[in-house]
């Protein structure tokens, strides 16, 4: 489950960190991307990193689901989620 105290600012901090440090090989997305300022980011990894800014640690990917849970959470915060398979 995604912690409810993760806010838009935490997501933006996570995106900034990911933009600077890159995405680990095993954390790339397969079906969806979060687009921010024209750049794609893996939604589930963004949530994991954002938790560090909200709660002090990266959220284990096994603690929440990709797809519906992650995408709905990010959309509620105003972020754009794009289906990679439909864009291809």
PDB file of N, CA, C and O in Angstrom:
ATOM      1  N   UNK A   1       0.825  -1.180   0.000  1.00  0.00           N
ATOM      2  CA  UNK A   1       0.000   0.000   0.000  1.00  0.00           C
ATOM      3  C   UNK A   1       0.877   1.254   0.000  1.00  0.00           C
ATOM      4  O   UNK A   1       1.875   1.331   0.716  1.00  0.00           O
ATOM      5  N   UNK A   2       0.490   2.214  -0.803  1.00  0.00           N
ATOM      6  CA  UNK A   2       1.233   3.467  -0.892  1.00  0.00           C
ATOM      7  C   UNK A   2       0.845   4.358   0.293  1.00  0.00           C
ATOM      8  O   UNK A   2      -0.341   4.585   0.532  1.00  0.00           O
ATOM      9  N   UNK A   3       1.827   4.856   1.028  1.00  0.00           N
ATOM     10  CA  UNK A   3       1.516   5.744   2.151  1.00  0.00           C
ATOM     11  C   UNK A   3       0.769   7.001   1.676  1.00  0.00           C
ATOM     12  O   UNK A   3       1.173   7.647   0.710  1.00  0.00           O
ATOM     13  N   UNK A   4      -0.307   7.329   2.361  1.00  0.00           N
ATOM     14  CA  UNK A   4      -1.150   8.454   1.966  1.00  0.00           C
ATOM     15  C   UNK A   4      -0.481   9.805   2.196  1.00  0.00           C
ATOM     16  O   UNK A   4      -0.934  10.815   1.657  1.00  0.00           O
ATOM     17  N   UNK A   5       0.591   9.840   2.989  1.00  0.00           N
ATOM     18  CA  UNK A   5       1.244  11.126   3.237  1.00  0.00           C
ATOM     19  C   UNK A   5       2.233  11.523   2.143  1.00  0.00           C
ATOM     20  O   UNK A   5       2.863  12.575   2.251  1.00  0.00           O
ATOM     21  N   UNK A   6       2.387  10.716   1.099  1.00  0.00           N
ATOM     22  CA  UNK A   6       3.214  11.114  -0.041  1.00  0.00           C
ATOM     23  C   UNK A   6       2.420  12.145  -0.828  1.00  0.00           C
ATOM     24  O   UNK A   6       1.295  11.885  -1.258  1.00  0.00           O
ATOM     25  N   UNK A   7       3.009  13.303  -1.010  1.00  0.00           N
ATOM     26  CA  UNK A   7       2.356  14.420  -1.684  1.00  0.00           C
ATOM     27  C   UNK A   7       3.085  14.764  -2.988  1.00  0.00           C
ATOM     28  O   UNK A   7       4.144  14.216  -3.296  1.00  0.00           O
ATOM     29  N   UNK A   8       2.497  15.668  -3.725  1.00  0.00           N
ATOM     30  CA  UNK A   8       3.039  16.100  -5.014  1.00  0.00           C
ATOM     31  C   UNK A   8       4.493  16.565  -4.903  1.00  0.00           C
ATOM     32  O   UNK A   8       5.316  16.240  -5.759  1.00  0.00           O
ATOM     33  N   UNK A   9       4.809  17.320  -3.855  1.00  0.00           N
ATOM     34  CA  UNK A   9       6.189  17.804  -3.681  1.00  0.00           C
ATOM     35  C   UNK A   9       7.172  16.656  -3.492  1.00  0.00           C
ATOM     36  O   UNK A   9       8.308  16.732  -3.960  1.00  0.00           O
ATOM     37  N   UNK A  10       6.749  15.595  -2.812  1.00  0.00           N
ATOM     38  CA  UNK A  10       7.622  14.424  -2.634  1.00  0.00           C
ATOM     39  C   UNK A  10       7.876  13.746  -3.980  1.00  0.00           C
ATOM     40  O   UNK A  10       8.987  13.296  -4.261  1.00  0.00           O
ATOM     41  N   UNK A  11       6.838  13.681  -4.801  1.00  0.00           N
ATOM     42  CA  UNK A  11       6.973  13.089  -6.138  1.00  0.00           C
ATOM     43  C   UNK A  11       7.957  13.919  -6.966  1.00  0.00           C
ATOM     44  O   UNK A  11       8.816  13.364  -7.651  1.00  0.00           O
ATOM     45  N   UNK A  12       7.835  15.230  -6.903  1.00  0.00           N
ATOM     46  CA  UNK A  12       8.738  16.105  -7.665  1.00  0.00           C
ATOM     47  C   UNK A  12      10.177  15.972  -7.184  1.00  0.00           C
ATOM     48  O   UNK A  12      11.099  15.990  -7.998  1.00  0.00           O
ATOM     49  N   UNK A  13      10.383  15.839  -5.893  1.00  0.00           N
ATOM     50  CA  UNK A  13      11.736  15.612  -5.361  1.00  0.00           C
ATOM     51  C   UNK A  13      12.296  14.284  -5.859  1.00  0.00           C
ATOM     52  O   UNK A  13      13.473  14.187  -6.207  1.00  0.00           O
ATOM     53  N   UNK A  14      11.445  13.266  -5.890  1.00  0.00           N
ATOM     54  CA  UNK A  14      11.871  11.956  -6.390  1.00  0.00           C
ATOM     55  C   UNK A  14      12.244  12.038  -7.866  1.00  0.00           C
ATOM     56  O   UNK A  14      13.262  11.485  -8.283  1.00  0.00           O
ATOM     57  N   UNK A  15      11.432  12.719  -8.647  1.00  0.00           N
ATOM     58  CA  UNK A  15      11.719  12.879 -10.077  1.00  0.00           C
ATOM     59  C   UNK A  15      13.049  13.597 -10.264  1.00  0.00           C
ATOM     60  O   UNK A  15      13.846  13.210 -11.119  1.00  0.00           O
ATOM     61  N   UNK A  16      13.295  14.626  -9.480  1.00  0.00           N
ATOM     62  CA  UNK A  16      14.553  15.366  -9.568  1.00  0.00           C
ATOM     63  C   UNK A  16      15.740  14.453  -9.264  1.00  0.00           C
ATOM     64  O   UNK A  16      16.749  14.481  -9.969  1.00  0.00           O
ATOM     65  N   UNK A  17      15.615  13.646  -8.216  1.00  0.00           N
ATOM     66  CA  UNK A  17      16.689  12.715  -7.867  1.00  0.00           C
ATOM     67  C   UNK A  17      16.915  11.683  -8.972  1.00  0.00           C
ATOM     68  O   UNK A  17      18.055  11.395  -9.336  1.00  0.00           O
ATOM     69  N   UNK A  18      15.841  11.136  -9.495  1.00  0.00           N
ATOM     70  CA  UNK A  18      15.939  10.130 -10.563  1.00  0.00           C
ATOM     71  C   UNK A  18      16.534  10.748 -11.816  1.00  0.00           C
ATOM     72  O   UNK A  18      17.334  10.114 -12.505  1.00  0.00           O
ATOM     73  N   UNK A  19      16.150  11.973 -12.111  1.00  0.00           N
ATOM     74  CA  UNK A  19      16.701  12.668 -13.279  1.00  0.00           C
ATOM     75  C   UNK A  19      18.226  12.800 -13.159  1.00  0.00           C
ATOM     76  O   UNK A  19      18.944  12.648 -14.148  1.00  0.00           O
ATOM     77  N   UNK A  20      18.711  13.080 -11.955  1.00  0.00           N
ATOM     78  CA  UNK A  20      20.143  13.249 -11.713  1.00  0.00           C
ATOM     79  C   UNK A  20      20.894  11.925 -11.644  1.00  0.00           C
ATOM     80  O   UNK A  20      22.001  11.808 -12.168  1.00  0.00           O
ATOM     81  N   UNK A  21      20.288  10.920 -10.994  1.00  0.00           N
ATOM     82  CA  UNK A  21      20.994   9.669 -10.721  1.00  0.00           C
ATOM     83  C   UNK A  21      20.657   8.533 -11.683  1.00  0.00           C
ATOM     84  O   UNK A  21      21.395   7.552 -11.769  1.00  0.00           O
ATOM     85  N   UNK A  22      19.543   8.662 -12.408  1.00  0.00           N
ATOM     86  CA  UNK A  22      19.129   7.610 -13.330  1.00  0.00           C
ATOM     87  C   UNK A  22      18.279   6.546 -12.652  1.00  0.00           C
ATOM     88  O   UNK A  22      18.069   6.561 -11.439  1.00  0.00           O
ATOM     89  N   UNK A  23      17.801   5.631 -13.470  1.00  0.00           N
ATOM     90  CA  UNK A  23      16.940   4.539 -13.011  1.00  0.00           C
ATOM     91  C   UNK A  23      17.757   3.245 -12.965  1.00  0.00           C
ATOM     92  O   UNK A  23      18.393   2.895 -13.959  1.00  0.00           O
ATOM     93  N   UNK A  24      17.755   2.535 -11.851  1.00  0.00           N
ATOM     94  CA  UNK A  24      18.449   1.242 -11.803  1.00  0.00           C
ATOM     95  C   UNK A  24      17.888   0.301 -12.877  1.00  0.00           C
ATOM     96  O   UNK A  24      16.705   0.369 -13.211  1.00  0.00           O
ATOM     97  N   UNK A  25      18.724  -0.552 -13.399  1.00  0.00           N
ATOM     98  CA  UNK A  25      18.324  -1.441 -14.500  1.00  0.00           C
ATOM     99  C   UNK A  25      17.072  -2.251 -14.199  1.00  0.00           C
ATOM    100  O   UNK A  25      16.248  -2.468 -15.087  1.00  0.00           O
ATOM    101  N   UNK A  26      16.925  -2.694 -12.979  1.00  0.00           N
ATOM    102  CA  UNK A  26      15.782  -3.549 -12.634  1.00  0.00           C
ATOM    103  C   UNK A  26      14.534  -2.754 -12.231  1.00  0.00           C
ATOM    104  O   UNK A  26      13.555  -3.352 -11.784  1.00  0.00           O
ATOM    105  N   UNK A  27      14.544  -1.434 -12.376  1.00  0.00           N
ATOM    106  CA  UNK A  27      13.409  -0.613 -11.954  1.00  0.00           C
ATOM    107  C   UNK A  27      12.733   0.146 -13.104  1.00  0.00           C
ATOM    108  O   UNK A  27      11.896   1.015 -12.862  1.00  0.00           O
ATOM    109  N   UNK A  28      13.089  -0.174 -14.338  1.00  0.00           N
ATOM    110  CA  UNK A  28      12.429   0.458 -15.488  1.00  0.00           C
ATOM    111  C   UNK A  28      10.996  -0.060 -15.597  1.00  0.00           C
ATOM    112  O   UNK A  28      10.698  -1.178 -15.176  1.00  0.00           O
ATOM    113  N   UNK A  29      10.123   0.754 -16.160  1.00  0.00           N
ATOM    114  CA  UNK A  29       8.725   0.352 -16.314  1.00  0.00           C
ATOM    115  C   UNK A  29       8.530  -0.432 -17.604  1.00  0.00           C
ATOM    116  O   UNK A  29       9.306  -0.304 -18.551  1.00  0.00           O
ATOM    117  N   UNK A  30       7.478  -1.245 -17.624  1.00  0.00           N
ATOM    118  CA  UNK A  30       7.174  -2.033 -18.818  1.00  0.00           C
ATOM    119  C   UNK A  30       5.966  -1.504 -19.564  1.00  0.00           C
ATOM    120  O   UNK A  30       5.953  -1.489 -20.794  1.00  0.00           O
ATOM    121  N   UNK A  31       4.939  -1.065 -18.824  1.00  0.00           N
ATOM    122  CA  UNK A  31       3.682  -0.690 -19.474  1.00  0.00           C
ATOM    123  C   UNK A  31       3.343   0.789 -19.414  1.00  0.00           C
ATOM    124  O   UNK A  31       2.686   1.310 -20.316  1.00  0.00           O
ATOM    125  N   UNK A  32       3.783   1.477 -18.358  1.00  0.00           N
ATOM    126  CA  UNK A  32       3.382   2.867 -18.163  1.00  0.00           C
ATOM    127  C   UNK A  32       4.585   3.741 -17.833  1.00  0.00           C
ATOM    128  O   UNK A  32       5.580   3.274 -17.278  1.00  0.00           O
ATOM    129  N   UNK A  33       4.474   5.016 -18.186  1.00  0.00           N
ATOM    130  CA  UNK A  33       5.465   6.017 -17.796  1.00  0.00           C
ATOM    131  C   UNK A  33       4.751   7.198 -17.177  1.00  0.00           C
ATOM    132  O   UNK A  33       3.638   7.550 -17.567  1.00  0.00           O
ATOM    133  N   UNK A  34       5.409   7.801 -16.211  1.00  0.00           N
ATOM    134  CA  UNK A  34       4.983   9.089 -15.693  1.00  0.00           C
ATOM    135  C   UNK A  34       5.749  10.120 -16.516  1.00  0.00           C
ATOM    136  O   UNK A  34       6.978  10.079 -16.561  1.00  0.00           O
ATOM    137  N   UNK A  35       5.049  11.033 -17.162  1.00  0.00           N
ATOM    138  CA  UNK A  35       5.719  12.080 -17.929  1.00  0.00           C
ATOM    139  C   UNK A  35       5.733  13.354 -17.110  1.00  0.00           C
ATOM    140  O   UNK A  35       4.703  13.793 -16.598  1.00  0.00           O
ATOM    141  N   UNK A  36       6.925  13.948 -16.993  1.00  0.00           N
ATOM    142  CA  UNK A  36       7.089  15.202 -16.261  1.00  0.00           C
ATOM    143  C   UNK A  36       8.090  16.049 -17.019  1.00  0.00           C
ATOM    144  O   UNK A  36       9.230  15.640 -17.237  1.00  0.00           O
ATOM    145  N   UNK A  37       7.653  17.231 -17.420  1.00  0.00           N
ATOM    146  CA  UNK A  37       8.482  18.145 -18.211  1.00  0.00           C
ATOM    147  C   UNK A  37       9.044  17.441 -19.444  1.00  0.00           C
ATOM    148  O   UNK A  37      10.207  17.616 -19.805  1.00  0.00           O
ATOM    149  N   UNK A  38       8.185  16.639 -20.081  1.00  0.00           N
ATOM    150  CA  UNK A  38       8.555  15.978 -21.326  1.00  0.00           C
ATOM    151  C   UNK A  38       9.437  14.755 -21.196  1.00  0.00           C
ATOM    152  O   UNK A  38       9.849  14.186 -22.207  1.00  0.00           O
ATOM    153  N   UNK A  39       9.735  14.339 -19.989  1.00  0.00           N
ATOM    154  CA  UNK A  39      10.612  13.186 -19.753  1.00  0.00           C
ATOM    155  C   UNK A  39       9.828  12.037 -19.113  1.00  0.00           C
ATOM    156  O   UNK A  39       8.987  12.271 -18.245  1.00  0.00           O
ATOM    157  N   UNK A  40      10.100  10.789 -19.536  1.00  0.00           N
ATOM    158  CA  UNK A  40       9.425   9.635 -18.939  1.00  0.00           C
ATOM    159  C   UNK A  40      10.168   9.109 -17.700  1.00  0.00           C
ATOM    160  O   UNK A  40      11.398   9.092 -17.647  1.00  0.00           O
ATOM    161  N   UNK A  41       9.380   8.685 -16.719  1.00  0.00           N
ATOM    162  CA  UNK A  41       9.923   8.097 -15.501  1.00  0.00           C
ATOM    163  C   UNK A  41       9.080   6.876 -15.134  1.00  0.00           C
ATOM    164  O   UNK A  41       7.872   6.876 -15.371  1.00  0.00           O
ATOM    165  N   UNK A  42       9.690   5.839 -14.562  1.00  0.00           N
ATOM    166  CA  UNK A  42       8.923   4.656 -14.162  1.00  0.00           C
ATOM    167  C   UNK A  42       8.081   4.956 -12.913  1.00  0.00           C
ATOM    168  O   UNK A  42       8.632   5.238 -11.848  1.00  0.00           O
ATOM    169  N   UNK A  43       6.766   4.896 -13.039  1.00  0.00           N
ATOM    170  CA  UNK A  43       5.880   5.298 -11.933  1.00  0.00           C
ATOM    171  C   UNK A  43       6.147   4.603 -10.605  1.00  0.00           C
ATOM    172  O   UNK A  43       6.180   5.253  -9.560  1.00  0.00           O
ATOM    173  N   UNK A  44       6.334   3.310 -10.637  1.00  0.00           N
ATOM    174  CA  UNK A  44       6.517   2.578  -9.375  1.00  0.00           C
ATOM    175  C   UNK A  44       7.827   2.977  -8.696  1.00  0.00           C
ATOM    176  O   UNK A  44       7.881   3.098  -7.472  1.00  0.00           O
ATOM    177  N   UNK A  45       8.863   3.176  -9.474  1.00  0.00           N
ATOM    178  CA  UNK A  45      10.137   3.603  -8.893  1.00  0.00           C
ATOM    179  C   UNK A  45      10.023   5.024  -8.334  1.00  0.00           C
ATOM    180  O   UNK A  45      10.605   5.331  -7.294  1.00  0.00           O
ATOM    181  N   UNK A  46       9.282   5.880  -9.017  1.00  0.00           N
ATOM    182  CA  UNK A  46       9.068   7.240  -8.520  1.00  0.00           C
ATOM    183  C   UNK A  46       8.416   7.205  -7.143  1.00  0.00           C
ATOM    184  O   UNK A  46       8.834   7.927  -6.237  1.00  0.00           O
ATOM    185  N   UNK A  47       7.400   6.374  -6.983  1.00  0.00           N
ATOM    186  CA  UNK A  47       6.731   6.249  -5.677  1.00  0.00           C
ATOM    187  C   UNK A  47       7.723   5.746  -4.619  1.00  0.00           C
ATOM    188  O   UNK A  47       7.755   6.263  -3.502  1.00  0.00           O
ATOM    189  N   UNK A  48       8.520   4.754  -4.968  1.00  0.00           N
ATOM    190  CA  UNK A  48       9.506   4.216  -4.022  1.00  0.00           C
ATOM    191  C   UNK A  48      10.443   5.305  -3.522  1.00  0.00           C
ATOM    192  O   UNK A  48      10.697   5.412  -2.322  1.00  0.00           O
ATOM    193  N   UNK A  49      10.954   6.110  -4.442  1.00  0.00           N
ATOM    194  CA  UNK A  49      11.886   7.177  -4.080  1.00  0.00           C
ATOM    195  C   UNK A  49      11.153   8.301  -3.340  1.00  0.00           C
ATOM    196  O   UNK A  49      11.686   8.856  -2.379  1.00  0.00           O
ATOM    197  N   UNK A  50       9.950   8.636  -3.773  1.00  0.00           N
ATOM    198  CA  UNK A  50       9.182   9.703  -3.118  1.00  0.00           C
ATOM    199  C   UNK A  50       8.944   9.394  -1.648  1.00  0.00           C
ATOM    200  O   UNK A  50       8.902  10.303  -0.819  1.00  0.00           O
ATOM    201  N   UNK A  51       8.789   8.124  -1.324  1.00  0.00           N
ATOM    202  CA  UNK A  51       8.590   7.749   0.073  1.00  0.00           C
ATOM    203  C   UNK A  51       9.787   8.136   0.932  1.00  0.00           C
ATOM    204  O   UNK A  51       9.633   8.409   2.122  1.00  0.00           O
ATOM    205  N   UNK A  52      10.958   8.162   0.347  1.00  0.00           N
ATOM    206  CA  UNK A  52      12.155   8.588   1.077  1.00  0.00           C
ATOM    207  C   UNK A  52      12.001  10.039   1.552  1.00  0.00           C
ATOM    208  O   UNK A  52      12.424  10.388   2.654  1.00  0.00           O
ATOM    209  N   UNK A  53      11.399  10.867   0.717  1.00  0.00           N
ATOM    210  CA  UNK A  53      11.215  12.273   1.084  1.00  0.00           C
ATOM    211  C   UNK A  53      10.054  12.458   2.055  1.00  0.00           C
ATOM    212  O   UNK A  53      10.049  13.400   2.847  1.00  0.00           O
ATOM    213  N   UNK A  54       9.079  11.569   1.998  1.00  0.00           N
ATOM    214  CA  UNK A  54       7.922  11.667   2.895  1.00  0.00           C
ATOM    215  C   UNK A  54       8.153  10.963   4.232  1.00  0.00           C
ATOM    216  O   UNK A  54       7.706  11.437   5.276  1.00  0.00           O
ATOM    217  N   UNK A  55       8.861   9.815   4.192  1.00  0.00           N
ATOM    218  CA  UNK A  55       8.959   8.965   5.385  1.00  0.00           C
ATOM    219  C   UNK A  55      10.365   8.512   5.752  1.00  0.00           C
ATOM    220  O   UNK A  55      10.544   7.765   6.713  1.00  0.00           O
ATOM    221  N   UNK A  56      11.362   8.956   4.994  1.00  0.00           N
ATOM    222  CA  UNK A  56      12.741   8.682   5.376  1.00  0.00           C
ATOM    223  C   UNK A  56      13.386   7.434   4.803  1.00  0.00           C
ATOM    224  O   UNK A  56      14.541   7.150   5.117  1.00  0.00           O
ATOM    225  N   UNK A  57      12.673   6.675   3.968  1.00  0.00           N
ATOM    226  CA  UNK A  57      13.259   5.476   3.372  1.00  0.00           C
ATOM    227  C   UNK A  57      12.566   5.169   2.041  1.00  0.00           C
ATOM    228  O   UNK A  57      11.403   5.517   1.838  1.00  0.00           O
ATOM    229  N   UNK A  58      13.303   4.509   1.138  1.00  0.00           N
ATOM    230  CA  UNK A  58      12.695   4.079  -0.120  1.00  0.00           C
ATOM    231  C   UNK A  58      11.703   2.960   0.174  1.00  0.00           C
ATOM    232  O   UNK A  58      11.999   2.030   0.924  1.00  0.00           O
ATOM    233  N   UNK A  59      10.539   3.065  -0.421  1.00  0.00           N
ATOM    234  CA  UNK A  59       9.495   2.066  -0.211  1.00  0.00           C
ATOM    235  C   UNK A  59       9.812   0.816  -1.021  1.00  0.00           C
ATOM    236  O   UNK A  59      10.067   0.897  -2.223  1.00  0.00           O
ATOM    237  N   UNK A  60       9.797  -0.327  -0.370  1.00  0.00           N
ATOM    238  CA  UNK A  60      10.042  -1.608  -1.027  1.00  0.00           C
ATOM    239  C   UNK A  60       8.983  -1.836  -2.098  1.00  0.00           C
ATOM    240  O   UNK A  60       7.790  -1.695  -1.831  1.00  0.00           O
ATOM    241  N   UNK A  61       9.410  -2.183  -3.297  1.00  0.00           N
ATOM    242  CA  UNK A  61       8.497  -2.381  -4.433  1.00  0.00           C
ATOM    243  C   UNK A  61       7.483  -3.495  -4.171  1.00  0.00           C
ATOM    244  O   UNK A  61       6.425  -3.526  -4.799  1.00  0.00           O
ATOM    245  N   UNK A  62       7.794  -4.399  -3.259  1.00  0.00           N
ATOM    246  CA  UNK A  62       6.869  -5.493  -2.942  1.00  0.00           C
ATOM    247  C   UNK A  62       5.714  -5.033  -2.048  1.00  0.00           C
ATOM    248  O   UNK A  62       4.754  -5.778  -1.850  1.00  0.00           O
ATOM    249  N   UNK A  63       5.798  -3.831  -1.516  1.00  0.00           N
ATOM    250  CA  UNK A  63       4.793  -3.329  -0.574  1.00  0.00           C
ATOM    251  C   UNK A  63       3.578  -2.704  -1.267  1.00  0.00           C
ATOM    252  O   UNK A  63       2.579  -2.406  -0.613  1.00  0.00           O
ATOM    253  N   UNK A  64       3.660  -2.503  -2.603  1.00  0.00           N
ATOM    254  CA  UNK A  64       2.543  -1.914  -3.324  1.00  0.00           C
ATOM    255  C   UNK A  64       2.570  -2.380  -4.777  1.00  0.00           C
ATOM    256  O   UNK A  64       3.574  -2.909  -5.254  1.00  0.00           O
ATOM    257  N   UNK A  65       1.461  -2.178  -5.466  1.00  0.00           N
ATOM    258  CA  UNK A  65       1.302  -2.700  -6.823  1.00  0.00           C
ATOM    259  C   UNK A  65       1.598  -1.652  -7.890  1.00  0.00           C
ATOM    260  O   UNK A  65       1.346  -0.460  -7.712  1.00  0.00           O
ATOM    261  N   UNK A  66       2.137  -2.133  -8.994  1.00  0.00           N
ATOM    262  CA  UNK A  66       2.279  -1.289 -10.184  1.00  0.00           C
ATOM    263  C   UNK A  66       0.908  -1.205 -10.845  1.00  0.00           C
ATOM    264  O   UNK A  66      -0.050  -1.815 -10.368  1.00  0.00           O
ATOM    265  N   UNK A  67       0.811  -0.468 -11.917  1.00  0.00           N
ATOM    266  CA  UNK A  67      -0.459  -0.388 -12.637  1.00  0.00           C
ATOM    267  C   UNK A  67      -1.488   0.443 -11.913  1.00  0.00           C
ATOM    268  O   UNK A  67      -1.229   1.596 -11.568  1.00  0.00           O
ATOM    269  N   UNK A  68      -2.659  -0.133 -11.677  1.00  0.00           N
ATOM    270  CA  UNK A  68      -3.809   0.600 -11.145  1.00  0.00           C
ATOM    271  C   UNK A  68      -3.499   1.373  -9.864  1.00  0.00           C
ATOM    272  O   UNK A  68      -3.776   2.571  -9.791  1.00  0.00           O
ATOM    273  N   UNK A  69      -2.931   0.716  -8.858  1.00  0.00           N
ATOM    274  CA  UNK A  69      -2.679   1.394  -7.585  1.00  0.00           C
ATOM    275  C   UNK A  69      -1.737   2.585  -7.762  1.00  0.00           C
ATOM    276  O   UNK A  69      -2.041   3.699  -7.336  1.00  0.00           O
ATOM    277  N   UNK A  70      -0.606   2.338  -8.388  1.00  0.00           N
ATOM    278  CA  UNK A  70       0.398   3.380  -8.582  1.00  0.00           C
ATOM    279  C   UNK A  70      -0.109   4.488  -9.498  1.00  0.00           C
ATOM    280  O   UNK A  70       0.015   5.669  -9.175  1.00  0.00           O
ATOM    281  N   UNK A  71      -0.677   4.111 -10.631  1.00  0.00           N
ATOM    282  CA  UNK A  71      -1.120   5.106 -11.608  1.00  0.00           C
ATOM    283  C   UNK A  71      -2.253   5.969 -11.071  1.00  0.00           C
ATOM    284  O   UNK A  71      -2.252   7.183 -11.275  1.00  0.00           O
ATOM    285  N   UNK A  72      -3.208   5.368 -10.394  1.00  0.00           N
ATOM    286  CA  UNK A  72      -4.314   6.136  -9.821  1.00  0.00           C
ATOM    287  C   UNK A  72      -3.809   7.131  -8.780  1.00  0.00           C
ATOM    288  O   UNK A  72      -4.260   8.275  -8.730  1.00  0.00           O
ATOM    289  N   UNK A  73      -2.877   6.686  -7.959  1.00  0.00           N
ATOM    290  CA  UNK A  73      -2.305   7.556  -6.936  1.00  0.00           C
ATOM    291  C   UNK A  73      -1.646   8.776  -7.580  1.00  0.00           C
ATOM    292  O   UNK A  73      -1.876   9.908  -7.155  1.00  0.00           O
ATOM    293  N   UNK A  74      -0.828   8.541  -8.601  1.00  0.00           N
ATOM    294  CA  UNK A  74      -0.120   9.633  -9.262  1.00  0.00           C
ATOM    295  C   UNK A  74      -1.070  10.558 -10.020  1.00  0.00           C
ATOM    296  O   UNK A  74      -0.879  11.774 -10.025  1.00  0.00           O
ATOM    297  N   UNK A  75      -2.081   9.993 -10.654  1.00  0.00           N
ATOM    298  CA  UNK A  75      -3.069  10.823 -11.362  1.00  0.00           C
ATOM    299  C   UNK A  75      -3.819  11.725 -10.385  1.00  0.00           C
ATOM    300  O   UNK A  75      -4.077  12.889 -10.693  1.00  0.00           O
ATOM    301  N   UNK A  76      -4.171  11.203  -9.216  1.00  0.00           N
ATOM    302  CA  UNK A  76      -4.859  12.020  -8.203  1.00  0.00           C
ATOM    303  C   UNK A  76      -4.011  13.215  -7.776  1.00  0.00           C
ATOM    304  O   UNK A  76      -4.543  14.256  -7.391  1.00  0.00           O
ATOM    305  N   UNK A  77      -2.703  13.059  -7.846  1.00  0.00           N
ATOM    306  CA  UNK A  77      -1.796  14.155  -7.497  1.00  0.00           C
ATOM    307  C   UNK A  77      -1.540  15.083  -8.680  1.00  0.00           C
ATOM    308  O   UNK A  77      -0.816  16.070  -8.547  1.00  0.00           O
ATOM    309  N   UNK A  78      -2.129  14.776  -9.839  1.00  0.00           N
ATOM    310  CA  UNK A  78      -2.021  15.658 -10.996  1.00  0.00           C
ATOM    311  C   UNK A  78      -0.935  15.312 -11.996  1.00  0.00           C
ATOM    312  O   UNK A  78      -0.614  16.119 -12.869  1.00  0.00           O
ATOM    313  N   UNK A  79      -0.366  14.117 -11.879  1.00  0.00           N
ATOM    314  CA  UNK A  79       0.697  13.731 -12.803  1.00  0.00           C
ATOM    315  C   UNK A  79       0.140  12.974 -14.002  1.00  0.00           C
ATOM    316  O   UNK A  79      -0.892  12.308 -13.910  1.00  0.00           O
ATOM    317  N   UNK A  80       0.836  13.088 -15.125  1.00  0.00           N
ATOM    318  CA  UNK A  80       0.428  12.450 -16.376  1.00  0.00           C
ATOM    319  C   UNK A  80       1.023  11.054 -16.472  1.00  0.00           C
ATOM    320  O   UNK A  80       2.234  10.870 -16.353  1.00  0.00           O
ATOM    321  N   UNK A  81       0.157  10.077 -16.688  1.00  0.00           N
ATOM    322  CA  UNK A  81       0.585   8.694 -16.868  1.00  0.00           C
ATOM    323  C   UNK A  81       0.242   8.292 -18.301  1.00  0.00           C
ATOM    324  O   UNK A  81      -0.878   8.514 -18.762  1.00  0.00           O
ATOM    325  N   UNK A  82       1.208   7.702 -19.000  1.00  0.00           N
ATOM    326  CA  UNK A  82       1.028   7.320 -20.400  1.00  0.00           C
ATOM    327  C   UNK A  82       1.248   5.815 -20.538  1.00  0.00           C
ATOM    328  O   UNK A  82       2.220   5.262 -20.024  1.00  0.00           O
ATOM    329  N   UNK A  83       0.328   5.171 -21.240  1.00  0.00           N
ATOM    330  CA  UNK A  83       0.439   3.750 -21.551  1.00  0.00           C
ATOM    331  C   UNK A  83       1.466   3.591 -22.666  1.00  0.00           C
ATOM    332  O   UNK A  83       1.231   4.046 -23.786  1.00  0.00           O
ATOM    333  N   UNK A  84       2.587   2.960 -22.383  1.00  0.00           N
ATOM    334  CA  UNK A  84       3.655   2.813 -23.365  1.00  0.00           C
ATOM    335  C   UNK A  84       3.238   1.946 -24.553  1.00  0.00           C
ATOM    336  O   UNK A  84       3.686   2.180 -25.676  1.00  0.00           O
ATOM    337  N   UNK A  85       2.398   0.963 -24.316  1.00  0.00           N
ATOM    338  CA  UNK A  85       2.013   0.067 -25.396  1.00  0.00           C
ATOM    339  C   UNK A  85       1.098   0.763 -26.403  1.00  0.00           C
ATOM    340  O   UNK A  85       1.123   0.437 -27.590  1.00  0.00           O
ATOM    341  N   UNK A  86       0.297   1.710 -25.942  1.00  0.00           N
ATOM    342  CA  UNK A  86      -0.582   2.444 -26.853  1.00  0.00           C
ATOM    343  C   UNK A  86       0.176   3.519 -27.612  1.00  0.00           C
ATOM    344  O   UNK A  86      -0.219   3.891 -28.717  1.00  0.00           O
ATOM    345  N   UNK A  87       1.266   4.024 -27.031  1.00  0.00           N
ATOM    346  CA  UNK A  87       2.052   5.080 -27.667  1.00  0.00           C
ATOM    347  C   UNK A  87       3.001   4.524 -28.721  1.00  0.00           C
ATOM    348  O   UNK A  87       3.427   5.245 -29.624  1.00  0.00           O
ATOM    349  N   UNK A  88       3.331   3.244 -28.605  1.00  0.00           N
ATOM    350  CA  UNK A  88       4.300   2.632 -29.523  1.00  0.00           C
ATOM    351  C   UNK A  88       3.731   2.454 -30.916  1.00  0.00           C
ATOM    352  O   UNK A  88       4.419   1.953 -31.805  1.00  0.00           O
TER     353      UNK A  88
END
